[in-house]
């Protein structure tokens, strides 16, 4: 034992130089580990945060607030300024938007951008607030745009918006939710700029094949739930102003839609006391609601005949003029080629399927309106589903259905509980297996109504339905 201790002590103090070398080596090892620890800490502190995909919401037509160059609200100000609305909305007047660059998560709720106010409040408020609450770390941006302009013009602005947001956040891709016309704007963006910076797409109630409601609105001026005469008298939003918007010609029914559900001419080959002017006529699906010119189906029933392609285009030119191209083909199918693209469609509401025009092609006017119960009150189901093509898309890589059909009105689809839950699940990369489409109603009847006050009653019915839906969500 004594010998062992002696040897250890002897080895420890062999030479002063050896001890110094040992200490130096020890200090070098310690210094190395300290350096590694500091480097790791610095790297951890300077490593960039994981970039989340910002979310952009694109509203539909009339869904953005528009301002004059001085910053005064033009669309839409519910005050005495309403009497100047028509003048302010003329195409020669430059209008601007605000707040596109603001992350809505970062501002108080009462300062958020919800778009234009509707007759019952802000239609996009619920979905914007929900997205801000569900994805506070991703950024939520509202893309306002001058909806009077062409979708090509608006898609260029969308490109700028996407680039600005990605530069601001350091991200590489965005998720986009688009309502109605917004879906067509998004499709045009994809056609022009590609999908490199898009992770996921959700469109809601987009009229891919157009909608007859656009033509009816252009002719009657029923932009709100009041008769057209009153609207024009108060706001001066005349037919001339309404039909001058380039975007209006991009919402008309396509040739493919017109082939399935043609517009008609009212031939007038009926007795003068035709009672359809006082009542509505109901037909079963497949039962023709027109007969060849010169024949009558039943006493007192109007006689209609389908418009030819040239007659249809002539009427459209008489309504919208020759300045802007007519969107007669669905140029939006590119949106379905994005693997992570999803589609919400409203169903089971009385919707204009087709229109019946007076036989004076030089001065077209709507005499009767043909309804079914399959669409969302504005966009026919056939248009929203690309005549059923969206129903063939199946599931995404996670096994989620890419199409959701909900019993929702056009303006209220983004406030619908099921639609909102589905949107959040899609953006969260979660399963949507438990969120099922609503069943279509079995009522296949077709209704023909006299144009005019019946149409107002129908729109008021849609408004009441929308209010009830929002109260239940």
C-alpha positions in Angstrom: 0.0 0.0 0.0 2.8 2.4 1.0 4.6 1.5 -2.2 1.6 2.2 -4.4 1.0 5.6 -2.9 4.6 6.4 -3.4 4.5 5.5 -7.0 1.4 7.7 -7.7 3.0 10.7 -5.9 6.3 10.1 -7.8 4.4 10.0 -11.1 2.6 13.2 -10.3 5.8 15.1 -9.6 8.2 13.6 -12.0 9.0 16.9 -13.6 7.6 20.3 -13.5 7.5 20.5 -17.3 5.4 17.3 -17.6 2.9 18.8 -15.2 2.7 22.0 -17.2 2.1 20.0 -20.4 -0.7 18.0 -18.8 -2.4 21.2 -17.6 -2.1 22.8 -21.0 -3.7 19.7 -22.6 -6.5 19.8 -20.1 -7.1 23.5 -20.6 -7.2 22.9 -24.4 -9.8 20.2 -24.0 -11.9 22.3 -21.7 -11.6 25.3 -24.1 -12.7 23.1 -27.0 -15.8 21.9 -25.2 -16.7 25.5 -24.2 -16.2 26.7 -27.8 -18.5 23.9 -29.0 -21.1 24.7 -26.4 -21.0 28.4 -27.3 -21.2 27.7 -31.0 -24.2 25.4 -30.6 -25.9 28.0 -28.5 -25.3 30.8 -31.0 -26.5 28.5 -33.9 -29.6 27.7 -31.9 -30.2 31.4 -31.3 -29.6 32.5 -34.9 -31.3 29.6 -36.6 -34.3 31.1 -38.5 -37.7 30.3 -37.3 -39.7 27.7 -39.3 -41.6 29.6 -42.0 -45.3 29.0 -41.8 -47.5 29.4 -44.9 -49.3 32.7 -44.8 -53.1 32.6 -45.6 -54.7 34.9 -48.1 -58.5 35.4 -48.5 -59.9 36.6 -51.8 -63.5 37.9 -51.7 -66.0 37.7 -54.5 -67.5 40.5 -56.6 -68.6 43.5 -54.6 -66.7 42.0 -51.6 -63.9 44.5 -51.4 -64.1 48.1 -50.0 -63.1 50.6 -52.7 -61.9 54.1 -52.1 -61.4 57.2 -54.2 -57.8 58.5 -54.5 -58.3 60.8 -51.5 -59.1 57.8 -49.4 -62.9 58.3 -49.1 -65.0 55.1 -49.1 -67.0 54.7 -52.3 -68.0 51.0 -52.1 -70.0 50.8 -50.1 -71.0 53.7 -47.8 -74.5 53.3 -46.3 -75.2 57.0 -45.8 -76.4 60.0 -47.8 -73.3 59.3 -50.0 -75.3 56.4 -51.4 -77.0 58.8 -53.8 -73.6 59.3 -55.4 -72.7 55.6 -55.7 -73.4 55.3 -59.4 -71.2 58.3 -60.2 -68.4 57.1 -58.1 -68.4 53.6 -59.6 -68.0 54.6 -63.2 -65.1 53.0 -64.9 -63.3 56.3 -65.7 -62.9 56.8 -61.9 -59.8 55.3 -60.5 -60.5 53.5 -57.2 -58.0 52.1 -54.7 -58.0 49.5 -51.9 -56.4 49.5 -48.5 -55.0 47.2 -45.9 -53.7 44.4 -48.2 -50.3 44.5 -46.6 -51.6 44.1 -43.0 -51.5 40.8 -41.2 -55.0 40.8 -39.7 -53.8 38.7 -36.8 -51.7 41.6 -35.5 -54.5 44.2 -35.4 -57.4 44.5 -32.9 -60.7 42.8 -34.0 -62.4 46.1 -34.4 -59.7 47.2 -36.9 -59.6 44.1 -39.0 -60.3 44.2 -42.8 -63.5 42.3 -43.5 -64.2 43.7 -47.0 -67.4 45.5 -48.0 -70.4 45.6 -45.7 -73.4 43.7 -46.9 -77.1 44.3 -46.1 -76.8 42.2 -43.0 -73.3 43.1 -41.8 -69.9 41.9 -43.0 -70.3 38.5 -44.8 -66.6 37.6 -44.4 -66.2 38.5 -40.7 -66.7 35.0 -39.3 -64.2 33.3 -41.6 -61.6 36.0 -41.1 -61.9 35.9 -37.3 -61.8 32.1 -37.4 -58.6 32.0 -39.4 -56.9 34.6 -37.3 -57.8 32.6 -34.1 -56.9 29.2 -35.6 -53.6 30.2 -37.2 -52.1 33.1 -35.2 -48.5 32.2 -36.1 -49.0 32.0 -39.9 -50.4 35.4 -40.8 -53.8 36.2 -42.3 -54.1 38.6 -45.2 -57.3 40.0 -46.9 -56.8 40.6 -50.6 -59.0 43.5 -51.6 -59.2 44.3 -55.3 -61.2 46.5 -57.7 -63.8 44.0 -58.7 -64.9 46.2 -61.6 -61.7 45.3 -63.4 -61.0 42.2 -65.4 -59.8 39.0 -63.6 -56.6 39.4 -65.6 -56.0 42.8 -64.0 -56.9 41.5 -60.6 -54.6 38.4 -60.9 -51.6 40.7 -61.6 -52.4 42.5 -58.3 -52.7 39.1 -56.6 -49.2 38.2 -57.9 -47.8 41.4 -56.3 -49.7 40.6 -53.1 -48.2 37.1 -52.9 -44.7 38.3 -53.6 -44.9 41.1 -51.0 -46.2 38.7 -48.4 -43.5 36.1 -49.0 -40.8 38.7 -48.9 -42.2 40.1 -45.7 -42.6 36.8 -43.9 -39.6 34.9 -45.5 -42.0 32.1 -46.5 -42.0 30.2 -49.9 -45.6 29.3 -50.3 -49.1 30.6 -49.3 -52.5 29.0 -48.8 -55.4 30.7 -50.5 -59.1 30.7 -49.9 -61.2 32.3 -52.7 -64.9 33.1 -52.7 -67.0 33.3 -55.9 -65.3 35.6 -58.5 -62.2 35.3 -56.4 -61.8 31.7 -57.6 -61.8 32.9 -61.2 -59.2 35.5 -60.3 -57.1 32.8 -58.7 -57.4 30.5 -61.8 -56.2 33.3 -64.0 -53.2 33.9 -61.7 -52.3 30.2 -62.0 -52.6 30.4 -65.8 -50.2 33.4 -65.9 -47.8 32.8 -63.0 -48.1 29.1 -62.2 -48.5 27.4 -58.8 -44.9 27.6 -57.5 -45.8 29.7 -54.6 -49.1 28.0 -53.7 -49.4 25.2 -51.2 -53.1 24.8 -50.9 -56.2 26.3 -52.6 -59.8 26.3 -51.4 -62.5 27.9 -53.6 -66.1 28.4 -52.4 -69.1 29.0 -54.6 -67.1 29.9 -57.6 -69.2 30.2 -60.9 -66.8 28.2 -63.1 -69.3 28.0 -65.9 -70.9 31.4 -65.2 -74.3 32.3 -63.9 -77.5 33.6 -65.5 -78.0 35.7 -62.4 -75.3 38.0 -63.8 -77.4 38.7 -66.9 -80.5 39.2 -64.9 -78.7 41.7 -62.6 -77.3 43.6 -65.5 -80.7 44.1 -67.1 -82.8 44.6 -64.0 -80.3 46.3 -61.6 -81.3 44.1 -58.7 -78.0 44.3 -56.9 -79.7 44.5 -53.6 -83.0 43.3 -52.2 -85.0 46.2 -53.5 -86.7 46.9 -56.8 -84.4 48.0 -59.6 -86.3 51.3 -60.2 -85.7 52.4 -56.6 -82.1 51.4 -56.8 -81.4 53.4 -59.9 -83.4 56.4 -58.6 -81.5 56.5 -55.4 -77.9 55.4 -56.3 -77.8 56.3 -60.0 -76.2 52.9 -60.5 -77.7 52.6 -63.9 -77.6 49.8 -66.4 -74.9 51.7 -68.3 -72.7 51.7 -65.2 -73.4 48.1 -64.3 -72.7 46.7 -67.7 -69.5 48.7 -68.2 -67.5 46.6 -65.7 -65.1 44.2 -67.5 -65.7 41.7 -64.8 -69.4 41.4 -65.6 -68.7 39.7 -68.9 -66.5 37.1 -67.1 -69.5 35.8 -65.1 -71.9 35.2 -67.9 -72.9 31.5 -68.6 -70.4 29.7 -70.9 -71.3 28.0 -74.1 -71.1 24.7 -72.3 -73.6 25.9 -69.7 -75.9 27.3 -72.4 -75.8 24.0 -74.3 -77.2 22.2 -71.2 -79.5 25.0 -70.0 -80.2 27.3 -72.9 -81.8 30.7 -72.7 -85.1 31.1 -74.5 -87.1 33.5 -76.5 -90.7 34.3 -75.5 -92.5 34.0 -78.8 -95.8 35.6 -77.8 -97.9 33.0 -79.7 -100.4 32.7 -76.9 -103.7 34.3 -76.0 -103.6 37.8 -74.6 -105.0 36.7 -71.2 -102.1 34.3 -70.6 -102.3 33.6 -66.9 -98.6 33.0 -66.4 -98.2 36.7 -65.9 -100.0 36.3 -62.6 -98.8 32.9 -61.4 -95.8 30.6 -61.5 -95.8 27.4 -63.4 -94.1 24.3 -62.0 -92.7 21.4 -64.2 -91.1 18.2 -63.3 -87.4 17.6 -64.3 -87.4 16.4 -67.9 -90.8 17.9 -68.7 -90.1 20.6 -71.3 -90.9 24.1 -70.3 -91.0 25.3 -73.8 -92.7 24.1 -77.0 -91.8 24.8 -80.6 -92.8 28.2 -81.9 -96.3 28.4 -83.2 -97.5 25.5 -81.0 -99.1 25.5 -77.5 -98.8 22.9 -74.9 -101.8 23.9 -72.9 -104.2 26.7 -73.2 -102.8 29.8 -71.5 -99.2 28.5 -71.4 -96.5 30.7 -72.8 -94.6 29.4 -75.8 -90.8 29.6 -75.7 -88.0 28.4 -78.0 -84.3 28.0 -77.3 -81.9 30.7 -78.4 -79.4 29.8 -81.0 -75.7 30.4 -80.3 -75.7 33.5 -82.5 -78.8 34.9 -81.0 -77.4 34.3 -77.5 -74.2 36.2 -78.3 -76.1 39.0 -80.0 -78.2 39.5 -76.8 -75.0 39.5 -74.7 -73.4 42.1 -76.9 -76.6 44.2 -76.7 -76.4 44.1 -73.0 -72.6 44.4 -72.3 -71.4 46.1 -75.5 -68.4 45.2 -77.7 -65.6 46.7 -75.6 -64.8 43.7 -73.4 -64.4 40.0 -74.4 -67.2 37.6 -73.5 -66.0 34.7 -71.3 -67.8 31.9 -73.2 -65.5 29.1 -72.3 -64.5 27.8 -68.9 -60.8 28.8 -68.7 -60.5 27.9 -65.0 -59.9 24.1 -65.1 -56.2 24.7 -64.4 -57.2 25.1 -60.8 -58.0 21.4 -60.6 -54.5 20.4 -61.7 -53.1 21.7 -58.3 -53.0 18.5 -56.2 -53.9 20.4 -53.1 -56.9 22.2 -54.5 -60.3 21.9 -52.7 -63.8 23.0 -53.6 -66.8 24.0 -51.5 -70.2 24.2 -53.3 -73.6 25.5 -52.0 -76.7 23.4 -52.8 -80.4 23.1 -52.2 -81.4 26.7 -52.8 -83.7 28.1 -55.4 -81.4 29.3 -58.1 -81.8 30.8 -61.5 -81.2 28.1 -64.1 -82.0 30.0 -67.2 -83.8 33.1 -68.6 -86.5 33.8 -71.1 -86.1 36.9 -73.2 -88.5 39.0 -75.2 -88.4 38.3 -78.9 -87.0 41.8 -79.7 -83.3 41.0 -80.0 -82.5 44.7 -80.6 -83.7 45.6 -77.1 -83.4 42.4 -74.9 -85.3 42.2 -71.7 -86.1 39.3 -69.3 -89.8 38.3 -69.4 -89.5 35.1 -67.3 -87.1 33.4 -65.0 -86.5 29.6 -64.7 -85.5 28.3 -61.4 -84.4 24.9 -60.0 -83.5 24.0 -56.3 -80.0 22.7 -56.9 -77.7 25.7 -56.6 -76.7 28.2 -53.9 -79.2 30.9 -54.8 -76.8 32.6 -57.2 -74.6 30.1 -58.8 -76.2 26.9 -60.3 -74.8 23.6 -59.1 -73.7 22.7 -62.6 -71.6 25.8 -62.9 -70.1 25.4 -59.4 -69.1 21.8 -60.0 -67.9 22.3 -63.6 -70.9 20.2 -64.8 -69.9 17.5 -62.4 -66.2 17.4 -63.2 -65.3 18.3 -59.6 -67.2 15.3 -58.4 -64.8 13.1 -60.2 -61.6 14.4 -58.5 -61.9 12.0 -55.7 -59.5 12.3 -52.7 -56.2 13.9 -52.0 -53.0 12.1 -50.9 -54.2 12.0 -47.3 -57.5 10.4 -48.3 -59.6 13.6 -47.9 -62.4 14.4 -50.4 -61.6 17.4 -52.5 -65.2 18.5 -52.9 -67.6 19.5 -50.1 -71.3 20.2 -50.8 -73.2 22.1 -48.1 -76.7 23.5 -47.8 -75.5 27.1 -47.8 -76.5 30.2 -49.6 -74.0 31.9 -51.9 -73.0 34.8 -49.7 -73.2 32.7 -46.5 -71.1 29.7 -47.5 -67.9 30.9 -45.7 -70.0 31.5 -42.5 -71.5 28.0 -42.6 -70.4 25.8 -39.7 -69.5 22.7 -41.7 -67.7 24.7 -44.4 -65.6 26.6 -41.8 -64.7 23.4 -40.0 -63.7 21.8 -43.3 -61.6 24.8 -44.3 -59.7 24.7 -41.0 -59.1 21.0 -41.3 -57.8 21.3 -44.8 -55.4 24.1 -43.9 -54.3 22.2 -40.8 -53.5 19.0 -42.8 -56.0 17.1 -40.7 -58.4 14.5 -41.7 -61.8 15.7 -43.0 -63.3 12.2 -43.0 -65.9 13.1 -40.4 -67.1 16.2 -42.4 -69.5 14.9 -45.0 -71.3 16.6 -47.8 -75.0 17.4 -47.2 -77.5 15.3 -49.2 -79.1 17.0 -52.2 -82.9 17.5 -51.8 -85.1 15.3 -53.9 -87.3 18.2 -55.3 -86.4 18.2 -59.0 -89.2 20.5 -60.0 -88.5 23.5 -62.3 -90.3 26.8 -61.7 -91.0 29.4 -64.3 -91.8 32.9 -62.8 -92.6 36.2 -64.4 -89.7 38.5 -64.1 -90.0 41.5 -61.8 -91.5 41.4 -58.3 -91.3 37.6 -58.1 -87.5 37.9 -58.4 -87.4 40.4 -55.6 -89.5 38.0 -53.4 -87.1 35.2 -54.3 -84.0 37.3 -53.3 -85.7 38.4 -50.0 -86.3 34.7 -49.3 -82.6 34.0 -49.9 -81.7 36.9 -47.5 -83.9 35.6 -44.8 -82.4 32.1 -45.2 -78.9 33.6 -45.0 -79.8 35.5 -41.8 -81.1 32.3 -40.2 -78.0 30.4 -41.2 -75.7 33.0 -39.7 -77.7 33.0 -36.4 -77.4 29.3 -36.2 -73.6 29.4 -36.6 
